[in-house]
Every structure is written in structure tokens, then in C-alpha cells.
Amino acid sequence: MEGLERTVGYAPELNLYHFITLGVAALALAYLQPLFSVPKDRREPPLLHSSIPVIGHLLHLIKHGSDYLLELERHYHQSIYMLIIGKGRMYVVTSPEWAQAIHKSHKSLRFNTIVCQAMKNVFLMDEPAMELIEHNANGEDGTRSGILLEMHDMLGSVLAPSQDLDDMNRSILSEVLPAINGLAKNGTQQIQLWGWLRYRFSVASTTAIWGPKNPFLLYPDVEPAFWEFEAAVLPLSMAPLPCLLARKGYKARQRVFNAFEEYFENSSYKEPGTSQLVRNRVVINLERHGLSKKMHAFGEVSMVFAVIVNTVPVAFWLMSYIFADKDLLAEIRMEVDACISTPSADGSKRSINATKLRTSCPLLTSALRETLRITASVNVNRQVHEDVTVTNSAGESYLLKKDSIVQIASNVIHQKELWGSDADQFSPRRFMQGSEKQQSESKIPDPAAPFRDAQGKVYSAAFRSFGGGNNVCPGRFFAQTEISGLVALFVAGFEMEGAETPGGYTSPPFETFKSSLAVVKPRKDVDVKIRRRSGFENAEWAFEM
């Protein structure tokens, strides 16, 4: 656990990036400003100017992260607008109506083009690998062949509600049980909540997916290295000479790559306990398309991002919100208690039904979605493949120019007035209406369902924590079960208070720099005291589906 606190924020890497890289870029681009003039077509969205020509918006985005878009919203209140960044355009979408219009134009606004760029710049795919990955990446030949499209279809199949999904959920919840059952067995135990949760959840998740020989389980240094890499994604993908300007992240990335390369060289994915998801990825990448084992290993790390980068902090924040509000804790505890069975006569064995958590706990489900709204405002990007005119439900139209970037600003949409006057606050019952409606229509509620307000009005593209349109996250059902299962264990079995705030718990502040790519993390860790809940002092917990 040593060194966990070092990887909480982005500040060390980004400060160096600001003062060296951006300083040089600012001088160079200001001097060359005439070469970067971008003519505006009157049919395009409104242009927002920056006081610093050419790179002003870029400087603010890198310095302030997604908060810069909130600042622009407070000043301009535009539902869609254009920023000039260097020689390119970025269209920013800040309303559900325009987000819906973007989804309808998915053939001209491509997601996989950006995925390809990330595979090259972040996950270091070599030229032969990129040729394979870019082949028919957006369905150019009219078929679903090609690595990215086949992988998308496979993920949608494996991660949809099914026996395969239940098996993976059962596996991850079983993996985290020993750590939970070992807590506070002899009285009160003090832990650092973020560090404790991050390590246990990361190892449990990767073991459930990659099996008993996954690198996170075998090598203790891989877990902190991965989070060091994750914290440095922006400078690693944008900075010149990242080996110098983002040295910690650069070395951490290589450590994770080396560990996964060893995993596949040793064919560790063949071990019993490895998920069908990983085996299917091997078939698509290695057997069907001939990707090298090294490149497959590097690309597999992108799956680690998908599995833990967002679920771990969401679980942390949901737990924090619940334990910070005693009334909320009591109500959710009543829901969870109804999902507990006692298979042993003496009451020492307790089992939580994970399926009931999804279908019979409307307040827990609503609190989870509200946590996602507040903390998981992940902005979505698309590249404009060809000039296209998009039209919203009110009949308004704008031209989007080829090769530009469209960003759907989820963090802004999640703060819109449609959420009510308390949009900037955590309100655990905000999604109760939607939860009740879903339960009447589906056995397993969809965590990405549209938001329905108190009057029953549906806002189709307002809730964006899982993306939307053709690229809605296929892992949302998996994430819902693992997060609610982990949090339910703490709610049912333990009491928690801050080490410095006896009798209560206070959530830590958000990190200062909020990335538009991942769930916000805590600015600092929080010391908590854990003890067993009265009546559950000797409980050994298990899960059933």
C-alpha cells in the first residue's frame, strides 16, 4: 500500500507540462498566428473567442480541465458552440437536444477514429498493429468485420444481462469478499478509505477478468503503476518527449505493458478462472486478425482502463455519500437488509442477493445513478468524417466541418436546469421516478436509462455517464452490479466514521483538476474507523445471484 497517496491527483505531471510544453507552444503559436487563421462558415455554430489567440482555449482546457466548459456555460449559455484550437475546430455540445442530434448523425460523426488515435498515442500500437486496427474501423465497407467493430459486438453480447455476465459479477464479488470479511474482526480498525478500496477493488476486478495469474494479483507494484499511468494519460498523449516531461507516467506505463506482455507470452489466459471476455478478445485479436502478442498485451491494458478507472472511484463516492448522511444510510440499509439471507442456524453466515440489489432497491439504484451524474460526467468526443448538417428536435440546424472534433460536454449537461434548482448538489432520490418506471418494464433496470423528472417528462440524452447513442457503454450492467454489491456489503455489515470526526463521516473534496476522460477522484485520502454493525459482529459474508 506504500505510495498510494502519490497517485491521487494529476498535479505533478501537469505542472511540468504547463510550464515547459505549453510555454514553448504558446510562444511558437503566437509567433505563427497568421498561419492558423480558421475561416468560419456562417452556417456553423456560434464561435466563442479567447483573449489569447489561437491557443487560449487549449491553455484553459489543459489547466482547468472540464471545469473550463462550465465556466464558458456560465458566461455564454450556448447549447452548441465552436472553439478554435490551433488550426482546428472543436464543437462543444451542452444540451440534451443537441446531444440527441449528434447521436442521429453517427455515420458522419465517428467514435472509432478517436479510438484509433488513442491506441496509437496512449497504448503505443506499432504500424502493423495500426493497419489491422484501422481496417474498417467505422464500417467503411458496409460490414461488421474488423477488430474494433467485432470487439464492440462481442462486448455487447458478453456484457449484456446473461449467464456470462452473472458469472463475471459473481467472480468479482467473490474476489473482494476475503478483504471485506477480514475487516474489523477484533474491534475497530482504521484504514485509508480511498487507498484501501482502490487496491482491493482493482485486484478483485482484474482477477475476475484476467484470472488467477493476472499481473495485478501476481505483482504488487503493478496496481500503483497502473494508477500512475492513468494519472498521466494527458501528458503522455500530448507532450513532446513524454519520457522526459511525464517521466513517472512513462515508466509506470511500461511496467504495466511489460506485465501484460508476460501474461500473454505465458498463455496465462488459458488458466481456469479467466473470463470468457478475455478468451474472446484473444480469438479476435490473435487468432482471427493476427495481432502480435506484444501488441495484444499493450492493447489489453486499454481494457483495464474500461474495467476499473471509473468503477473504483464511483464505488468510493457512493459509499461516501451514503455514510455522510445518517438518514440516507438508514433507509438504504433497510433496502439492503431485505436482500440478505441467513443460510446458517447461528447467523454467522450471511448472503446478499446481488440480483435483488438491482431490482428491489430503488433508493440504492437512484443514489448510484446520482453519484454517476455528479462524479462521472465523462465528456464524449467524435470526429467529423465529412461535412454534415445536424438538426435538433426544435428544427434548428448547424453545419459541422470535416476533420473537426465534436465534444458532448456531459459535465455541463449534468448541471442544466432540467435537473432542478439543486443540480449542483447530491440528491439521492433524483432518479426514483425513473427507477420505479424501469422496474415495471424490465426485470433488470438499465443504469443508462433516460432521466425522468418528477412530472414524468423524459429527457432522452440528459443522463450521460455511460455515453449514449450507438456507443453507450456495454459494461454498464456489469459496473452496476459490482459497485452496488461492494457498497451494499459495507452498508449491511459495518459502521464507519472519520478518524478526525468521531460519530460522523465527511467526504473528502474532489481533486482540483477534473479530467473530461474519467470519474473525478478525491483530492486526498480520508482516514476512517471501521467497526462491525451491531448484530453482525461475527458475520461471514457471501453473494448469490
C-alpha positions as CSV (number, residue, x, y, z in Angstrom):
1,M,0.0,0.0,0.0
2,E,3.0,2.3,0.2
3,G,2.9,5.2,-2.1
4,L,-0.9,5.1,-2.8
5,E,-1.3,8.8,-1.9
6,R,1.2,9.8,-4.6
7,T,-1.2,8.9,-7.4
8,V,-4.4,10.6,-6.3
9,G,-4.1,13.7,-8.5
10,Y,-2.7,15.0,-11.8
11,A,-0.8,17.9,-10.4
12,P,2.9,16.8,-10.5
13,E,2.8,15.7,-14.1
14,L,0.5,18.5,-15.3
15,N,2.5,21.3,-13.7
16,L,5.6,20.3,-15.5
17,Y,3.6,20.0,-18.7
18,H,2.2,23.5,-18.2
19,F,5.4,25.3,-17.6
20,I,7.6,23.7,-20.2
21,T,5.4,22.3,-23.0
22,L,2.7,24.9,-23.0
23,G,5.1,27.7,-22.6
24,V,7.0,26.7,-25.7
25,A,3.8,26.1,-27.6
26,A,2.3,29.5,-26.6
27,L,5.4,31.4,-27.9
28,A,5.6,29.4,-31.1
29,L,1.9,29.6,-32.0
30,A,1.6,33.2,-31.1
31,Y,4.5,34.0,-33.4
32,L,2.9,31.9,-36.2
33,Q,-0.6,33.1,-35.6
34,P,-1.2,34.2,-39.2
35,L,-0.7,30.6,-40.4
36,F,-3.5,29.4,-38.1
37,S,-6.4,31.6,-39.2
38,V,-9.6,29.4,-39.5
39,P,-12.3,30.9,-41.7
40,K,-15.8,30.5,-40.2
41,D,-18.8,29.5,-42.2
42,R,-22.0,31.4,-41.2
43,R,-23.8,28.0,-41.0
44,E,-21.6,26.7,-38.2
45,P,-22.4,27.1,-34.5
46,P,-21.5,30.4,-32.8
47,L,-17.8,31.0,-32.3
48,L,-16.6,31.8,-28.8
49,H,-13.4,33.9,-28.9
50,S,-10.5,33.7,-26.5
51,S,-8.5,36.6,-25.2
52,I,-5.3,34.7,-26.1
53,P,-5.5,34.0,-29.9
54,V,-5.1,30.5,-31.3
55,I,-4.2,28.6,-28.1
56,G,-6.2,30.4,-25.4
57,H,-8.9,27.7,-25.2
58,L,-6.3,25.0,-25.3
59,L,-4.4,26.6,-22.4
60,H,-7.6,26.8,-20.3
61,L,-8.7,23.3,-21.1
62,I,-5.4,21.8,-20.0
63,K,-5.1,24.0,-17.0
64,H,-8.7,23.7,-15.7
65,G,-9.9,20.5,-17.3
66,S,-13.6,20.1,-17.8
67,D,-14.3,22.9,-15.4
68,Y,-13.4,25.3,-18.2
69,L,-16.5,24.3,-20.1
70,L,-18.7,25.0,-17.0
71,E,-17.1,28.5,-16.9
72,L,-18.0,29.0,-20.6
73,E,-21.5,27.9,-19.8
74,R,-21.9,30.5,-17.0
75,H,-20.8,33.2,-19.3
76,Y,-22.4,32.4,-22.7
77,H,-25.3,29.9,-22.2
78,Q,-24.9,28.4,-25.7
79,S,-26.3,25.0,-26.4
80,I,-23.8,24.3,-29.1
81,Y,-20.7,26.4,-30.0
82,M,-17.4,26.4,-31.7
83,L,-13.8,26.9,-30.3
84,I,-10.7,27.4,-32.4
85,I,-7.8,25.4,-31.1
86,G,-4.6,25.9,-33.2
87,K,-5.7,25.3,-36.7
88,G,-8.7,23.1,-35.9
89,R,-12.2,23.4,-34.7
90,M,-13.9,21.9,-31.7
91,Y,-17.7,22.0,-31.5
92,V,-19.0,21.7,-27.9
93,V,-22.5,20.4,-27.2
94,T,-24.1,21.4,-23.9
95,S,-27.7,20.4,-24.2
96,P,-29.6,17.0,-24.4
97,E,-31.4,18.1,-27.6
98,W,-28.2,18.7,-29.5
99,A,-26.6,15.6,-28.0
100,Q,-29.5,13.6,-29.4
101,A,-29.0,15.3,-32.8
102,I,-25.3,14.2,-32.7
103,H,-26.3,10.6,-32.0
104,K,-28.6,10.6,-35.0
105,S,-25.7,11.6,-37.2
106,H,-23.4,8.8,-36.1
107,K,-22.4,7.8,-39.6
108,S,-20.7,11.1,-40.2
109,L,-19.5,11.7,-36.6
110,R,-17.2,8.8,-35.8
111,F,-16.1,7.5,-32.5
112,N,-13.7,4.7,-33.6
113,T,-11.4,7.2,-35.4
114,I,-10.7,8.7,-32.0
115,V,-10.2,5.2,-30.5
116,C,-7.6,4.5,-33.2
117,Q,-5.7,7.7,-32.2
118,A,-5.7,6.6,-28.6
119,M,-4.5,3.1,-29.4
120,K,-1.5,4.7,-31.2
121,N,-0.7,7.6,-28.9
122,V,-1.5,6.1,-25.5
123,F,-1.2,2.4,-25.9
124,L,1.7,2.6,-28.4
125,M,0.4,0.3,-31.1
126,D,3.1,-0.1,-33.8
127,E,2.5,0.4,-37.6
128,P,1.4,-3.2,-38.4
129,A,-1.0,-3.2,-35.5
130,M,-2.5,0.1,-36.5
131,E,-3.1,-1.2,-40.0
132,L,-5.1,-4.0,-38.5
133,I,-6.9,-1.8,-36.0
134,E,-7.8,0.9,-38.6
135,H,-9.2,-1.6,-41.1
136,N,-12.9,-1.0,-41.5
137,A,-12.8,0.7,-38.1
138,N,-16.1,2.6,-38.8
139,G,-17.7,0.1,-41.1
140,E,-16.5,1.7,-44.3
141,D,-17.0,-1.5,-46.3
142,G,-20.6,-1.9,-45.1
143,T,-19.8,-4.9,-42.9
144,R,-19.0,-5.5,-39.2
145,S,-15.6,-7.1,-39.9
146,G,-12.5,-5.6,-38.4
147,I,-11.0,-5.6,-34.9
148,L,-12.9,-2.6,-33.4
149,L,-16.3,-3.5,-34.7
150,E,-16.0,-7.2,-33.9
151,M,-14.8,-6.3,-30.4
152,H,-17.7,-3.9,-29.9
153,D,-20.2,-6.5,-30.9
154,M,-18.5,-9.2,-28.7
155,L,-18.5,-6.9,-25.7
156,G,-22.2,-6.0,-26.2
157,S,-23.0,-9.7,-26.2
158,V,-20.9,-10.9,-23.3
159,L,-21.7,-7.9,-21.1
160,A,-25.5,-7.9,-21.7
161,P,-27.6,-9.4,-18.9
162,S,-26.8,-13.1,-19.3
163,Q,-25.2,-16.1,-17.6
164,D,-21.8,-14.9,-18.7
165,L,-22.4,-11.6,-17.1
166,D,-23.6,-13.2,-13.9
167,D,-20.5,-15.4,-13.8
168,M,-18.2,-12.4,-14.1
169,N,-20.2,-10.5,-11.4
170,R,-20.1,-13.5,-9.1
171,S,-16.4,-13.8,-9.7
172,I,-15.5,-10.2,-8.9
173,L,-17.8,-10.1,-5.8
174,S,-16.3,-13.3,-4.6
175,E,-12.8,-12.0,-5.1
176,V,-13.4,-8.9,-2.9
177,L,-15.1,-11.0,-0.1
178,P,-11.9,-12.1,1.8
179,A,-10.9,-8.4,2.2
180,I,-14.3,-7.4,3.4
181,N,-14.7,-10.4,5.8
182,G,-11.3,-9.6,7.2
183,L,-12.2,-6.1,8.2
184,A,-12.6,-5.1,11.9
185,K,-12.8,-8.7,13.2
186,N,-11.3,-7.8,16.5
187,G,-12.9,-4.4,17.1
188,T,-12.4,-1.1,15.4
189,Q,-9.9,-0.9,12.5
190,Q,-8.6,2.3,11.0
191,I,-7.9,2.4,7.2
192,Q,-7.4,5.0,4.5
193,L,-10.6,4.5,2.6
194,W,-9.6,5.5,-0.9
195,G,-6.3,3.6,-0.8
196,W,-7.8,0.5,0.7
197,L,-10.8,0.5,-1.7
198,R,-8.7,1.3,-4.7
199,Y,-6.2,-1.5,-4.1
200,R,-8.8,-4.2,-3.2
201,F,-11.3,-3.4,-5.9
202,S,-8.6,-3.1,-8.6
203,V,-7.1,-6.5,-7.7
204,A,-10.5,-8.2,-7.3
205,S,-11.8,-6.8,-10.7
206,T,-8.7,-7.7,-12.7
207,T,-8.6,-11.2,-11.1
208,A,-12.2,-11.8,-12.0
209,I,-11.5,-10.8,-15.6
210,W,-7.9,-12.0,-16.3
211,G,-7.9,-14.9,-13.9
212,P,-5.6,-16.1,-11.1
213,K,-2.3,-15.2,-12.9
214,N,-3.3,-11.6,-13.8
215,P,-0.5,-9.1,-13.2
216,F,-2.3,-7.1,-10.5
217,L,-2.5,-10.2,-8.3
218,L,1.0,-11.6,-9.0
219,Y,3.0,-8.3,-8.8
220,P,2.2,-5.8,-6.0
221,D,3.9,-2.9,-7.9
222,V,1.6,-3.2,-11.0
223,E,-1.5,-1.8,-9.3
224,P,0.1,1.5,-8.2
225,A,2.0,1.7,-11.5
226,F,-1.3,1.4,-13.4
227,W,-2.8,4.3,-11.5
228,E,0.4,6.4,-12.0
229,F,0.0,5.7,-15.7
230,E,-3.7,6.6,-15.7
231,A,-3.0,9.9,-13.9
232,A,-0.5,10.8,-16.7
233,V,-2.6,9.9,-19.8
234,L,-3.0,13.5,-21.0
235,P,0.7,14.5,-20.9
236,L,1.7,11.0,-22.3
237,S,-0.6,11.5,-25.3
238,M,0.1,15.2,-25.9
239,A,3.5,16.2,-24.6
240,P,6.6,16.1,-26.8
241,L,9.3,13.8,-25.3
242,P,6.9,12.2,-22.7
243,C,9.9,10.1,-21.4
244,L,11.2,13.4,-20.0
245,L,8.2,15.6,-19.4
246,A,6.0,12.8,-18.0
247,R,8.7,10.5,-16.7
248,K,6.8,8.9,-13.8
249,G,3.8,8.1,-16.0
250,Y,6.0,6.9,-18.8
251,K,7.9,4.4,-16.6
252,A,4.7,3.3,-15.0
253,R,3.0,2.6,-18.3
254,Q,6.0,0.5,-19.4
255,R,5.8,-1.5,-16.2
256,V,2.1,-2.3,-16.8
257,F,2.8,-3.1,-20.5
258,N,5.7,-5.5,-19.6
259,A,3.5,-7.3,-17.0
260,F,0.7,-7.9,-19.5
261,E,3.1,-8.9,-22.2
262,E,4.5,-11.6,-19.8
263,Y,0.9,-12.7,-19.1
264,F,0.1,-13.4,-22.8
265,E,3.6,-14.8,-23.6
266,N,3.0,-17.4,-20.9
267,S,-0.6,-18.0,-22.1
268,S,-1.9,-17.3,-18.6
269,Y,-5.3,-16.5,-20.1
270,K,-5.8,-20.3,-20.5
271,E,-5.9,-20.7,-16.7
272,P,-9.2,-21.8,-15.2
273,G,-11.0,-18.7,-13.8
274,T,-10.2,-16.4,-16.7
275,S,-13.3,-14.8,-18.1
276,Q,-14.9,-15.5,-21.4
277,L,-14.4,-11.9,-22.2
278,V,-10.6,-12.3,-22.2
279,R,-10.7,-15.5,-24.2
280,N,-12.9,-13.9,-26.8
281,R,-10.5,-11.0,-27.2
282,V,-7.7,-13.5,-27.8
283,V,-9.7,-15.1,-30.5
284,I,-10.5,-11.8,-32.3
285,N,-7.1,-10.2,-31.9
286,L,-4.6,-13.0,-32.1
287,E,-6.3,-15.9,-33.9
288,R,-8.6,-14.1,-36.3
289,H,-6.7,-10.9,-37.2
290,G,-3.1,-11.9,-36.4
291,L,-2.2,-9.1,-34.0
292,S,1.2,-9.8,-32.3
293,K,1.1,-11.0,-28.7
294,K,3.1,-7.9,-27.7
295,M,0.6,-5.5,-29.3
296,H,-2.3,-7.5,-28.0
297,A,-0.8,-7.2,-24.5
298,F,-0.4,-3.4,-24.8
299,G,-4.0,-3.1,-26.1
300,E,-5.3,-5.3,-23.3
301,V,-4.3,-2.5,-20.9
302,S,-7.0,-0.4,-22.5
303,M,-9.5,-3.0,-21.2
304,V,-8.1,-2.4,-17.7
305,F,-9.0,1.2,-18.1
306,A,-12.5,0.2,-19.0
307,V,-12.8,-2.2,-16.1
308,I,-11.5,-0.2,-13.1
309,V,-10.8,3.5,-13.9
310,N,-14.4,4.6,-13.4
311,T,-15.9,1.9,-11.3
312,V,-13.4,2.2,-8.4
313,P,-13.9,6.0,-7.8
314,V,-17.7,5.7,-8.3
315,A,-17.8,3.0,-5.6
316,F,-15.8,5.3,-3.3
317,W,-18.1,8.3,-3.8
318,L,-21.3,6.3,-3.5
319,M,-20.1,4.9,-0.2
320,S,-19.0,8.4,0.9
321,Y,-22.4,9.9,0.1
322,I,-24.3,7.2,1.9
323,F,-22.2,7.2,5.1
324,A,-22.1,11.0,5.2
325,D,-25.9,11.1,5.6
326,K,-27.2,9.0,8.6
327,D,-30.8,9.2,7.4
328,L,-29.9,8.0,3.9
329,L,-27.7,5.2,5.4
330,A,-30.7,4.0,7.5
331,E,-33.1,3.9,4.5
332,I,-30.6,2.2,2.2
333,R,-29.7,-0.2,4.9
334,M,-33.4,-1.2,5.2
335,E,-33.4,-2.0,1.4
336,V,-30.2,-4.0,1.6
337,D,-31.3,-5.9,4.7
338,A,-34.3,-7.2,2.7
339,C,-31.8,-8.8,0.2
340,I,-29.9,-10.7,3.0
341,S,-30.5,-14.4,3.8
342,T,-29.0,-16.3,6.7
343,P,-28.0,-19.8,5.5
344,S,-26.6,-20.9,8.9
345,A,-28.6,-21.5,12.0
346,D,-26.3,-19.5,14.3
347,G,-26.5,-16.5,11.9
348,S,-22.7,-16.4,11.2
349,K,-23.2,-16.9,7.5
350,R,-24.9,-14.1,5.7
351,S,-25.6,-13.9,2.0
352,I,-26.6,-10.9,-0.2
353,N,-28.6,-11.5,-3.3
354,A,-27.0,-9.3,-6.0
355,T,-29.9,-9.6,-8.4
356,K,-32.3,-8.2,-5.7
357,L,-29.9,-5.3,-5.2
358,R,-30.5,-4.3,-8.9
359,T,-34.3,-4.9,-8.9
360,S,-35.6,-4.3,-5.4
361,C,-33.5,-1.4,-4.0
362,P,-34.9,1.8,-5.8
363,L,-33.2,4.2,-3.4
364,L,-29.8,2.5,-3.7
365,T,-30.2,2.4,-7.5
366,S,-31.2,6.1,-7.6
367,A,-28.2,7.0,-5.3
368,L,-25.9,5.1,-7.6
369,R,-27.1,7.0,-10.7
370,E,-27.0,10.3,-8.9
371,T,-23.4,9.6,-7.9
372,L,-22.6,8.9,-11.5
373,R,-24.3,12.2,-12.5
374,I,-22.2,14.1,-10.1
375,T,-18.8,12.4,-10.4
376,A,-18.9,10.6,-13.7
377,S,-19.5,13.5,-16.1
378,V,-17.3,11.9,-18.8
379,N,-17.3,14.0,-21.9
380,V,-17.6,12.2,-25.2
381,N,-15.7,13.0,-28.4
382,R,-16.5,12.4,-32.1
383,Q,-14.5,13.2,-35.2
384,V,-16.4,14.7,-38.1
385,H,-15.8,12.4,-41.1
386,E,-17.5,14.6,-43.7
387,D,-19.3,18.0,-43.7
388,V,-22.6,17.3,-42.1
389,T,-25.7,19.4,-41.1
390,V,-27.2,18.4,-37.8
391,T,-30.7,19.3,-36.8
392,N,-32.2,19.2,-33.3
393,S,-35.8,18.5,-32.3
394,A,-36.7,22.2,-32.5
395,G,-35.7,22.3,-36.2
396,E,-32.5,24.3,-35.6
397,S,-29.6,23.3,-37.9
398,Y,-25.8,23.8,-37.9
399,L,-23.1,22.8,-40.2
400,L,-20.2,20.7,-38.8
401,K,-17.0,20.8,-40.9
402,K,-14.9,17.7,-41.9
403,D,-12.0,16.8,-39.6
404,S,-13.3,18.8,-36.7
405,I,-13.9,17.4,-33.2
406,V,-17.3,17.3,-31.5
407,Q,-17.3,17.1,-27.7
408,I,-20.6,16.4,-25.9
409,A,-20.0,18.2,-22.6
410,S,-21.6,15.8,-20.1
411,N,-20.4,17.8,-17.1
412,V,-22.3,20.8,-18.4
413,I,-25.4,18.8,-19.3
414,H,-25.5,17.3,-15.9
415,Q,-25.7,20.8,-14.4
416,K,-28.5,22.0,-16.6
417,E,-31.7,23.5,-15.1
418,L,-33.7,20.4,-16.3
419,W,-32.2,18.7,-13.2
420,G,-33.8,21.3,-10.9
421,S,-32.5,24.2,-8.8
422,D,-30.3,21.8,-6.8
423,A,-28.5,20.4,-9.9
424,D,-25.1,21.1,-8.3
425,Q,-25.9,19.0,-5.2
426,F,-26.2,15.3,-4.5
427,S,-29.9,14.3,-4.3
428,P,-30.2,10.6,-3.8
429,R,-33.9,10.4,-4.7
430,R,-33.5,12.3,-8.0
431,F,-33.8,9.1,-10.1
432,M,-36.6,7.4,-8.0
433,Q,-39.3,8.1,-10.6
434,G,-37.2,6.5,-13.3
435,S,-36.2,3.6,-11.1
436,E,-39.9,2.8,-10.4
437,K,-40.8,3.1,-14.1
438,Q,-38.0,0.7,-15.1
439,Q,-38.9,-1.9,-12.5
440,S,-42.4,-2.1,-14.0
441,E,-41.0,-2.6,-17.5
442,S,-37.9,-4.7,-17.1
443,K,-36.6,-7.3,-14.7
444,I,-33.1,-5.7,-14.6
445,P,-33.2,-1.8,-14.8
446,D,-30.9,-0.2,-17.3
447,P,-28.5,2.1,-15.4
448,A,-28.2,4.2,-18.6
449,A,-31.9,4.8,-18.9
450,P,-33.1,8.3,-19.8
451,F,-33.8,10.7,-16.9
452,R,-37.4,11.2,-16.0
453,D,-38.2,14.2,-13.8
454,A,-40.8,14.4,-11.0
455,Q,-43.6,15.3,-13.5
456,G,-42.7,12.3,-15.6
457,K,-41.1,14.2,-18.5
458,V,-38.4,12.1,-20.2
459,Y,-35.0,13.7,-21.2
460,S,-33.6,11.2,-23.6
461,A,-29.9,12.3,-23.7
462,A,-29.6,14.1,-20.4
463,F,-28.0,11.4,-18.3
464,R,-24.6,10.7,-20.0
465,S,-22.4,8.8,-17.5
466,F,-22.5,5.8,-19.8
467,G,-22.3,7.8,-23.0
468,G,-25.2,7.5,-25.5
469,G,-26.4,6.5,-28.9
470,N,-24.6,3.7,-30.7
471,N,-21.7,3.9,-28.3
472,V,-23.5,3.6,-25.0
473,C,-21.2,1.7,-22.6
474,P,-21.7,-2.1,-22.9
475,G,-20.3,-2.7,-19.5
476,R,-22.9,-0.7,-17.6
477,F,-24.8,-3.7,-16.2
478,F,-21.5,-5.2,-15.0
479,A,-20.5,-2.0,-13.4
480,Q,-23.9,-1.5,-11.7
481,T,-23.8,-4.9,-10.0
482,E,-20.2,-4.8,-8.9
483,I,-20.5,-1.3,-7.4
484,S,-23.8,-1.8,-5.7
485,G,-22.7,-5.2,-4.4
486,L,-19.5,-3.8,-2.9
487,V,-21.2,-0.8,-1.3
488,A,-24.1,-3.0,0.0
489,L,-21.6,-5.1,1.9
490,F,-20.3,-2.0,3.7
491,V,-23.8,-0.7,4.3
492,A,-25.1,-4.1,5.7
493,G,-22.1,-5.1,7.7
494,F,-20.2,-2.1,9.0
495,E,-20.3,1.3,10.7
496,M,-17.9,3.9,9.5
497,E,-16.8,7.2,10.9
498,G,-14.0,9.7,10.1
499,A,-10.9,9.2,12.3
500,E,-10.9,13.0,12.8
501,T,-14.7,13.4,13.0
502,P,-15.9,10.9,15.6
503,G,-19.6,9.9,15.2
504,G,-19.7,11.0,11.6
505,Y,-18.1,10.9,8.2
506,T,-17.2,13.7,5.9
507,S,-16.5,13.1,2.2
508,P,-13.1,14.5,1.0
509,P,-13.0,17.2,-1.6
510,F,-12.8,16.5,-5.3
511,E,-9.4,16.7,-7.0
512,T,-8.6,20.2,-8.3
513,F,-8.1,19.2,-11.9
514,K,-11.1,17.4,-13.3
515,S,-10.4,15.4,-16.4
516,S,-13.1,15.1,-19.0
517,L,-12.0,11.5,-19.6
518,A,-12.6,9.8,-16.3
519,V,-14.5,9.9,-13.0
520,V,-13.3,12.6,-10.6
521,K,-11.1,11.3,-7.8
522,P,-10.6,12.5,-4.2
523,R,-8.1,15.3,-3.7
524,K,-6.8,13.5,-0.6
525,D,-7.3,10.2,1.1
526,V,-9.5,10.0,4.2
527,D,-8.8,8.1,7.4
528,V,-11.8,6.2,8.7
529,K,-12.5,3.9,11.6
530,I,-14.5,0.7,10.7
531,R,-16.3,-1.5,13.1
532,R,-18.8,-4.3,12.7
533,R,-22.5,-3.4,12.8
534,S,-24.4,-4.5,15.9
535,G,-25.8,-7.9,15.3
536,F,-23.3,-8.7,12.6
537,E,-20.1,-8.9,14.6
538,N,-19.3,-12.4,13.6
539,A,-20.8,-12.4,10.1
540,E,-19.0,-14.0,7.2
541,W,-20.5,-12.6,4.0
542,A,-21.2,-14.2,0.7
543,F,-23.1,-13.4,-2.5
544,E,-25.7,-15.1,-4.6
545,M,-27.2,-14.1,-7.9
